[in-house]
Amino acid sequence: MISMTAPATVVDIGSLLERTPGVVGGDLCLKGTRITIENVAMRYQTGITAEEMAAGNPDLSPALFHAGIAYYLANRALVDARIEKMVQWEERERKKFPNGVTSENAHLLELPDW
């Protein structure tokens, strides 16, 4: 039988996500981490569950990843557009630096505009 009693503590899902100026460009991340919503969304798109994401980050609660997935699902068009911009930027930069980025050529990287 499923219990219908309320949990002892209610967590506002938004409290599990944060933007911090100067951290990952101020992108929305799982609270207390540098894991962006786009990173969570890309993992989710490949079929990785919140529990599997948390297993790869044993110091983090699965609730953080569930919050990230919930944000992604509620804002899919926005997040997918950002991911597409990221992929396009990476492809452009890889073409410019076929041998990789080094300390000698890093200054030539074009800063992303997302």
C-alpha positions as CSV (number, residue, x, y, z in Angstrom):
1,M,0.0,0.0,0.0
2,I,1.3,3.5,-0.9
3,S,1.4,5.9,2.0
4,M,-0.4,9.2,1.5
5,T,1.1,11.0,4.4
6,A,3.0,14.2,3.6
7,P,6.8,14.0,3.8
8,A,8.4,15.5,6.9
9,T,10.1,18.2,4.9
10,V,9.0,19.8,1.7
11,V,11.8,20.9,-0.6
12,D,11.3,23.7,-3.1
13,I,12.9,22.3,-6.3
14,G,14.1,25.7,-7.3
15,S,16.3,25.7,-4.2
16,L,18.3,22.9,-5.7
17,L,19.5,25.0,-8.6
18,E,21.6,28.2,-8.6
19,R,23.3,30.8,-10.8
20,T,26.5,32.2,-9.4
21,P,28.3,35.1,-11.1
22,G,31.7,34.0,-12.2
23,V,31.0,30.3,-11.9
24,V,30.6,28.5,-15.2
25,G,29.7,31.9,-16.8
26,G,26.8,32.4,-14.5
27,D,25.0,29.4,-16.1
28,L,22.3,27.6,-14.1
29,C,23.9,24.7,-12.2
30,L,22.9,22.1,-9.6
31,K,23.3,23.9,-6.3
32,G,26.8,23.8,-4.9
33,T,28.3,22.3,-8.1
34,R,29.6,23.3,-11.5
35,I,27.3,20.8,-13.1
36,T,25.1,22.8,-15.6
37,I,21.6,22.2,-16.6
38,E,22.8,21.6,-20.1
39,N,25.2,18.9,-18.8
40,V,22.3,17.2,-17.0
41,A,20.0,17.5,-20.0
42,M,22.6,16.0,-22.4
43,R,23.0,13.0,-20.0
44,Y,19.3,12.6,-19.7
45,Q,18.9,12.7,-23.5
46,T,21.2,9.6,-23.7
47,G,19.0,7.7,-21.3
48,I,21.0,8.2,-18.1
49,T,18.7,8.4,-15.1
50,A,19.0,10.8,-12.1
51,E,20.0,7.9,-9.9
52,E,22.8,6.9,-12.4
53,M,24.0,10.5,-12.6
54,A,24.1,10.6,-8.8
55,A,26.0,7.3,-8.7
56,G,28.7,8.9,-10.7
57,N,28.8,11.8,-8.2
58,P,28.4,9.9,-4.9
59,D,28.7,13.1,-2.8
60,L,25.6,14.5,-4.5
61,S,21.9,13.8,-3.8
62,P,19.8,12.3,-6.6
63,A,17.4,15.1,-5.8
64,L,19.8,17.6,-7.4
65,F,19.7,15.6,-10.6
66,H,15.9,15.2,-10.5
67,A,15.6,19.0,-10.1
68,G,17.9,19.5,-13.1
69,I,15.9,17.1,-15.2
70,A,12.6,18.7,-14.1
71,Y,14.0,22.2,-15.1
72,Y,15.1,20.8,-18.5
73,L,11.7,19.2,-19.1
74,A,9.8,22.4,-18.2
75,N,12.2,24.5,-20.3
76,R,13.1,22.0,-23.1
77,A,13.1,24.5,-26.0
78,L,15.3,27.0,-24.2
79,V,17.8,24.4,-22.9
80,D,17.9,22.5,-26.3
81,A,18.7,25.8,-28.1
82,R,21.6,26.5,-25.7
83,I,22.9,23.0,-26.2
84,E,22.7,23.4,-30.0
85,K,24.7,26.7,-29.7
86,M,27.3,25.0,-27.5
87,V,27.7,22.1,-30.1
88,Q,28.0,24.6,-33.0
89,W,30.6,26.6,-31.1
90,E,32.6,23.5,-30.2
91,E,32.5,22.3,-33.8
92,R,33.7,25.7,-35.1
93,E,36.5,25.8,-32.6
94,R,37.6,22.2,-33.3
95,K,37.9,23.1,-37.0
96,K,40.1,26.1,-36.1
97,F,42.3,24.0,-33.9
98,P,42.6,20.5,-35.4
99,N,45.6,19.7,-33.2
100,G,43.9,21.0,-30.1
101,V,44.2,24.1,-28.0
102,T,47.5,24.8,-26.4
103,S,48.9,27.5,-24.2
104,E,50.3,29.1,-27.4
105,N,47.0,29.3,-29.3
106,A,44.5,29.5,-26.5
107,H,44.2,33.3,-26.9
108,L,42.8,32.7,-30.4
109,L,39.7,30.9,-29.0
110,E,36.5,32.7,-29.8
111,L,34.4,33.3,-26.6
112,P,31.0,31.6,-26.8
113,D,28.0,33.9,-27.1
114,W,25.4,31.8,-25.4
